[in-house]
Amino acid sequence: MAGSARKKLLLMGRSGSGKSSMSNIIFRNYSAFDTRRLGATIDVEHQHLRFLSNMTLNLWDCGGQDAYMDNYFTTQRDNIFRMVEALIFVFDVESKELRKDIETFVLCLRNLYEFSPTAKIFALIHKMDLVVFEKRQDVYRALMKSLEDTSAMFSFKVQGFPTTIWDESLYKAWSSIVCTLIPNVDLFQKHLKNFAEISEADEAILFEKTTFLVISHVTNEHSPHFQSDSARFEKISNIIKQYKQSCSKLRTHFQSLSLRGSDCSAYLDTMTSNTMIMVVMSNKQNNKPSNDQTDQDLSAATDDTFAGEAENNIILANIKIARKIFEKIENLESR
């Protein structure tokens, strides 16, 4: 199962927990507002999602109504729980039947222990935006402690994420989940680090092209412009995906992006047919002494323009050279 190009993911949870909303945001480019028109999932909805060149995510979005749940654990359990790569169980943090939700989670673990004992277990504590900010950490930790103890009874280790469709937490959770399924993620990390060092980049981030989930990232923490915001990559994912949606509405195709600020510049370009890379560079200031302030300002602006163009050309050249290496890493997925 581990070497298969097809990865079966079970997306489970009680009805109304938000499973379909999150999957449509991540994989179908819905906005959070778009999800309001979604209805309840009927039985099991299958999605075959191409991820990188030779990996397909087989997402089973399982309806959470009681009648369907009963079938999953009785007549359909062999079909549902066999050959599972990962279980993503969604908990509605404001559920009035939390005990029943946990009982359902236990049934999932019991069946996975029998049919897919090596499956990875993830718990998304969802709709955290509905919890008072000061209490979020306490609520999350209390529920995760219960889930960790429960999972250990079946020799599983559960990894949890607090999520909401209204911020970048959803991208952080799904990026982490998908990265555990990529066999050569360490190779991506190794060569991205080499690329960042050669380019003298402050930061380099590799995204999957369609979902904009983060595959790998490298940060120079000694950079004068180092950002300690742990959610910055997911914020970028969210922003760029919304920008792509805007481009689509205008019937234009998003290909690349260059941004230059006073302190740093960012370049976003295609790395392979299935990935994009963002490179963040500190701006090198060229301040030449001058008796005339106006001449100095004009000279600095001219120097910045030429420096920016030169840096842009160097980064694009480095990406072009690295492209073949990253394409080879993707192709290793099928071996």
Secondary structure, DSSP 8 states (H G I E B T S, - for coil): -TT-SEEEEEEE-STTSSHHHHHHHHHS---TTGGGG-----SEEEEEEEETTTEEEEEEEE--SHHHHHHHTTTTHHHHHTT-SEEEEEEETT-TTHHHHHHHHHHHHHHHHHH-TT-EEEEEEE-GGGS-GGGHHHHHHHHHHHHHHHHHTTT--EEEEE--TTSTHHHHHHHHHHHTT-TTHHHHHHHHHHHHHHHT-SEEEEEETTT--EEEEEE-TTSTT----TTHHHHHHHHHHHHHHHHHHTT-----EEEE-SSEEEEEEEEETTEEEEEEEE--------S-HHHHHHHHHHHHHHHHHHHHHHHHHHHHHHHHHHHHHHHGGG-
